[in-house]
Amino acid sequence: MPSKNTMNGFAVFMYEIKERRRLNMSGQQLATFCSPLWANLSAGEKKQYDMRAKEMKAQKKATDGDMARRDNVGNIIGTRKNPEEERRKRRQTDQELVTRDWPGKDLMDEKFYFVNFQDMCELSEPDNNTDREWLPREVAIVEYTMRRGIIRIYHAFIDPGPIPKGFRFTCMQKSDAEHKIPIEDFELASNNYPLIWRKMKELLRDGMKDGQDADYEKIKYLMDWMWCRSDDGDLSDNPAGHVCALEDLVVNLLAYSNQPNTETISNASVVSRLDGSHWDYISNTSCEWHEDQETKYCALGIVRRYAFTISDILSQVYPINLTERHVPIRSSTEEVARVLPPESMPTVSNQQRMRGKTRAKEKPGSAGDMRRVSG
């Protein structure tokens, strides 16, 4: 059978002659032998071979498609996968697995688990051509229902092992800019992965099907990272269940409420709420260590703030009686000191600073580095 790339009427004719006469010739020899025979055919006979070649070429293309084609480095095109498309499919599948049991169910007591990892650094380039990888540094989980709010929590610092060669500076940048956790010799971090995983799984045991976070790809990868280093590592599937993107979960819960206009709420609008700063500097939200670091990048603080925001959103369409387990409760007279993140602090020149001191003398208590907001 002639190859698809060389398939034409003459090629079909040569193949037929070779098979009929059982010729043992190279391609060049066969072409030389068949050329005069081809020349003696009538135009109608040649046209028949041309038509057969087109049919065979079309059939070959329909059957093999990209499996018969190779890229510029010799890889079969049909075996290539688009990582971004594969991630989209996985996310859609996980979303369907989480929501498939909802129809006809009262979700007020359905348990959801909000998970967050703070990472040392990303080991891959965040593009569409590679599967992304991270090193974990901190993990937190909250168990949540719409009726009861936050029920239980788990939090741990993780020692991921030696920093890979070439990533030390990246890890230092990540630590300084975000979670502040030392990149080495941190006494609170543990490398007892089986124990950490066992405690994570103990919290998840009552609702193994659900685990959610806004940073879907990272949390899914790091859940598998912990699983593979645990006593469950020889299992074929992660026993902690499915990871559903947090914005997907909220959008589906809003739509499930059957309240007016909830089906038109977009993922982008939910992400905007989840990424908002309304709860960022509420005291006693982060872990004890991070409370002293003046940073919002604490895994425990993040999952708690997710619960606050989700309670606030869903209380508009579900009969949620908001308590201190849903959102922080403050008295109407309480004042909260909110420390501004460094990037939002204005740059003050020496002259402006001197003028500020002068005004402070004239009006005591009018200047300061804290912004106060009424509760």
Secondary structure, DSSP 8 states (H G I E B T S, - for coil): ---GGG-SHHHHHHHHHHHHHT----HHHHHHHHHHHHHTS-HHHHHHHHHHHHHHHHHHHHHHGGGG-B-TTS-BGGG---HHHHHHHHHHHHHHHHHTT-TT--GGG--EEEEEEEEEEE-S--STTS---EEEEEEEEEEEETTTEEEEEEEEEE---S--TT-HHHHHHHHHHTT---SS--TTEE--HHHHHHHHHHHHGGGTTEEEESSHHHHHHHHHHHHHTSTTTTSSS-TT-EEEEHHHHHHHHHHHTT-TTGGG--HHHHHHHHT-STTTT-TT-S-HHHHTTT-S--HHHHHHHHHHHHHHHHTTTS-----TTTS----TT-EEEE---GGGS----HHHHHHHHHHHHHSTT---S-EEEE-
